[in-house]
Amino acid sequence: MVRTSSLVSALLFMSACQKPPEASAAAPAPTPEAARVKVAPFSLSVLQDVAPSGCTWLRLESDGRRRALVTVDAACEGLQLAWSPDGKHAAVRDPAGSARGPGRVWTVDLTSGQGAAQLLPEEGLTGAVGFDSVGRLVALTAYTGELVRREDDFLFEGRRIPIPEMAEGPGLAHAYRLEAGAWKRIETVATRDDADAVFELSTTEMLASSTVAGDADALVAQGLDEDSQDAARLDAVVPHRGHDVFGGWARVESRGGPLFAWRTVGEQTALMMPVRWEVEDGHLAEPEGLALPPHSPVRVLARGDLLLLAGETQARVYDVGTRRLAASFDGLRAARFWPEPASLVPHGATAASGQQ
């Protein structure tokens, strides 16, 4: 797994054209769109903005069918998702709410289409939510209250909690499990610092899916040396990137061969345009139909013979064998492949019923 109290109100749920003028004989005929290559059926998880505010979470099928799962009164940007191991329930977290209070999470029954909002634990700042191995909702928090320290321990509710060695700015982290509409604390540990405090909890590793988990379909990018042959080829093909964001070229390996993108540098790196891959004649070319803005971030995910390039509000699905465009979607955020049951297996102990 990668690093990085009470029930609220029920969630609000979504549930004469004029004849165009005839084209002038002198007007050029529109360029026909290239035929899309046929691929095996697939499903995407996407978010769609709702006017005047709000966000709808949808399951999008490759044949164009859309199923609205839940609509929340929060902005799509930043919303986080987690799935239960059986794939029948999910959680939608609004991290922005934490700045105004404990924040909220929406629990969704993916079978019945019912959803409800739940306040997150009041004690501490929630860093993530997820599901344990038997499908119970869990919240992970960093404690922000006053702490009493005695040498190498914190005194908390009559207990001595050891502080890790080499800790800088130590604190506490809690794990809570939702039971009968109330949060029950199931684990408390001392942390080394405030950053990524929830990763100190053993509960984090026990979760089948969480909002801090890495996407199982995400491909890893490897930075290229500036004097490498691939970097020189890319600089020659893309002399003007369209932006001056500091970074360097990176290589992403896929079943269909390497894909290249610009990668930012810093504490948190990210891929962005331009994007190129090798076509059949060995030349570097932009993937068919990508056409994202120069500053657009790009996520690269793969599922079988499919490769997904996701921008801020776009999704392009390609057949990696032919490098042909299979599907194109616009106006949708946070596109990712719908998780398969095999990807929702806890990373910690097997078949645990949850820490007591």
Residue pairs with C-beta under 8 A, 6 or more apart in sequence:
1 204
1 205
1 207
1 210
1 212
1 213
1 214
1 347
2 212
2 213
2 214
3 196
3 199
3 212
4 196
4 212
5 119
5 120
5 121
5 122
5 176
5 181
5 182
5 183
6 119
6 181
6 182
7 116
7 118
7 119
7 181
8 104
8 116
8 117
8 118
8 119
9 117
10 116
10 117
11 70
11 71
11 72
11 106
11 115
11 116
11 117
12 71
12 73
13 70
13 71
13 113
13 114
13 115
14 50
14 56
14 68
14 70
14 71
15 68
34 288
34 289
34 325
36 324
36 325
36 326
36 327
36 328
37 319
37 322
37 324
37 325
37 326
38 326
39 62
39 305
39 306
39 317
39 319
39 326
39 327
40 304
40 305
40 306
41 61
41 62
41 63
42 61
42 62
42 303
42 306
42 317
42 337
42 338
43 59
43 60
43 61
43 62
43 337
43 338
44 59
44 60
44 308
44 315
44 317
44 329
44 335
44 336
44 337
44 338
45 57
45 58
45 59
45 60
45 81
45 334
45 335
45 336
45 337
45 338
45 339
46 57
46 58
46 60
46 315
46 329
46 332
46 333
46 334
46 335
46 336
47 55
47 56
47 57
47 58
47 76
47 79
47 332
47 333
47 334
48 55
48 56
48 58
48 76
48 331
48 332
48 333
49 55
49 75
49 76
49 331
49 333
50 56
50 71
53 73
53 75
54 71
54 72
54 73
54 74
54 75
55 71
55 72
55 74
55 75
55 76
55 79
56 68
56 69
56 70
56 71
57 68
57 69
57 70
57 71
57 72
57 79
57 81
57 92
57 108
58 66
58 67
58 68
58 69
58 332
59 66
59 67
59 69
59 338
60 66
60 329
60 332
61 67
62 317
62 326
62 327
69 90
69 108
69 110
69 113
69 115
70 92
70 106
70 108
70 113
70 115
72 79
72 92
72 94
72 106
72 117
74 94
74 96
74 97
74 104
75 96
76 333
76 334
77 333
78 94
78 95
78 96
79 92
79 93
79 94
79 95
79 334
80 92
80 93
80 95
80 128
80 129
80 211
81 90
81 91
81 92
81 93
81 211
81 334
82 90
82 91
82 93
82 129
82 130
82 131
82 207
82 209
82 210
82 211
82 213
83 89
83 90
83 131
83 208
83 209
83 339
83 344
84 90
84 131
84 135
84 208
84 209
84 344
85 131
85 133
85 134
85 135
85 208
85 209
85 341
85 344
85 345
85 346
86 135
86 341
86 344
87 110
87 339
87 341
87 344
88 109
88 110
88 111
88 135
89 107
89 108
89 109
89 110
89 131
89 135
90 107
90 108
90 110
91 105
91 106
91 107
91 108
91 129
91 130
91 131
91 137
91 211
92 105
92 106
92 108
93 103
93 104
93 105
93 106
93 120
93 126
93 128
93 129
93 211
94 103
94 104
94 105
94 106
95 103
96 103
97 103
97 104
97 120
98 120
98 125
98 126
101 119
102 119
102 120
102 121
102 122
102 126
103 119
103 120
103 126
104 117
104 118
104 119
104 120
105 117
105 118
105 120
105 129
105 137
105 139
106 115
106 116
106 117
106 118
107 115
107 116
107 118
107 137
108 114
108 115
109 115
118 137
118 178
118 181
120 126
120 129
120 139
120 141
120 183
121 139
121 141
121 174
121 176
121 183
121 185
123 141
123 143
123 145
123 174
123 185
124 141
124 142
124 143
124 144
124 145
124 172
124 173
124 174
125 141
125 142
125 144
126 139
126 140
126 141
127 140
127 141
127 142
127 173
127 196
127 197
127 198
127 212
128 139
128 140
128 198
128 204
128 210
128 211
128 212
129 137
129 138
129 139
129 140
129 210
129 211
130 137
130 138
130 140
130 204
130 207
130 208
130 209
130 210
130 211
130 212
130 213
131 137
131 138
131 207
131 208
131 209
131 210
132 138
132 177
132 203
132 206
132 207
132 208
132 346
132 352
132 354
133 206
133 208
133 346
133 350
133 351
133 352
133 353
133 354
134 353
134 354
135 208
136 177
136 178
136 179
136 354
137 177
137 178
138 175
138 176
138 177
138 178
138 186
138 203
138 207
138 210
138 354
139 175
139 176
139 178
139 183
140 173
140 174
140 175
140 176
140 198
140 201
140 203
140 204
140 210
140 212
141 173
141 174
141 175
141 176
141 198
142 171
142 172
142 173
142 191
142 194
142 197
142 198
143 171
143 172
143 173
143 174
143 188
144 171
147 154
147 156
147 171
147 172
148 154
148 155
148 156
149 155
149 163
150 160
152 162
152 163
153 160
153 161
153 162
153 163
153 190
154 160
154 161
154 163
154 170
154 172
154 190
155 161
156 172
156 188
159 188
161 172
161 188
161 189
161 190
162 190
163 170
163 190
164 170
164 190
164 191
164 192
164 200
166 192
167 190
167 191
167 192
167 193
168 192
168 193
169 192
169 193
169 194
170 190
170 191
170 192
170 193
171 190
171 191
171 193
171 194
171 197
172 188
172 189
172 190
172 191
173 188
173 189
173 190
173 191
173 197
173 198
173 200
173 201
174 185
174 187
174 188
174 201
175 185
175 186
175 187
175 188
175 201
175 203
175 204
175 355
176 183
176 184
176 185
176 186
177 183
177 184
177 186
177 354
178 184
186 203
186 354
186 355
186 356
187 201
187 202
187 203
187 355
189 200
189 201
189 202
190 200
191 197
191 200
192 200
198 204
198 212
199 212
202 348
202 355
203 355
204 210
204 212
205 346
205 347
205 348
206 346
206 347
206 348
206 349
206 352
206 354
206 355
207 213
207 346
207 347
207 348
208 344
208 345
208 346
209 339
209 344
215 301
215 336
216 339
216 343
217 301
217 302
217 303
217 308
217 336
217 337
217 343
218 299
218 300
218 301
219 252
219 253
219 254
219 300
219 301
219 302
220 252
220 253
221 250
221 251
221 252
221 261
221 263
221 269
221 271
221 300
222 250
222 251
222 252
222 253
223 248
223 249
223 250
223 251
223 263
224 230
224 231
224 234
224 248
224 249
224 250
224 251
224 260
225 231
226 248
230 249
230 251
230 258
230 260
231 248
231 249
233 284
234 249
234 260
234 276
234 284
235 249
237 276
237 283
237 284
238 274
238 276
241 262
241 273
241 274
241 294
242 273
242 274
242 294
242 295
243 272
243 273
243 294
243 295
245 262
245 264
245 272
245 295
246 264
246 265
247 262
247 263
247 264
247 265
247 269
247 272
248 262
248 263
248 265
249 260
249 261
249 262
249 263
250 260
250 261
250 262
250 263
250 271
251 258
251 259
251 260
252 258
252 259
252 260
252 261
252 271
252 300
254 300
254 302
254 307
254 320
255 302
255 305
255 320
255 321
256 277
256 305
256 307
256 318
256 319
256 320
256 321
256 323
257 277
257 278
257 320
258 277
258 278
259 275
259 276
259 277
259 287
259 300
259 307
260 275
260 276
260 277
260 284
261 271
261 272
261 273
261 274
261 275
261 276
261 298
261 300
262 271
262 272
262 273
262 274
263 269
263 270
263 271
263 272
264 270
264 272
270 297
271 297
271 298
271 299
271 300
272 295
272 296
272 297
272 298
273 292
273 293
273 294
273 295
273 296
273 298
274 286
274 294
275 286
275 287
275 290
275 292
275 298
275 309
276 284
276 285
276 286
277 284
277 285
277 287
277 323
278 284
278 285
279 285
279 323
280 323
287 309
287 316
287 318
287 323
287 325
288 318
288 323
288 324
288 325
289 316
289 325
289 328
290 309
290 316
292 298
292 311
292 314
293 311
296 311
296 312
296 314
297 311
297 312
298 309
298 310
298 311
299 308
299 309
299 310
299 336
300 307
300 308
300 309
301 307
301 308
301 310
301 336
301 337
302 308
302 320
303 337
305 319
305 320
305 321
306 317
306 318
306 319
306 320
306 326
306 337
307 317
307 318
307 319
307 320
308 315
308 316
308 317
308 318
308 335
308 336
308 337
309 315
309 316
309 318
310 316
310 334
310 335
310 336
312 333
313 330
313 331
313 332
313 333
314 328
314 329
314 330
314 332
314 335
315 327
315 328
315 329
315 332
315 335
316 325
316 327
316 328
316 329
317 325
317 326
317 327
317 328
318 324
318 325
318 326
319 326
329 335
346 352
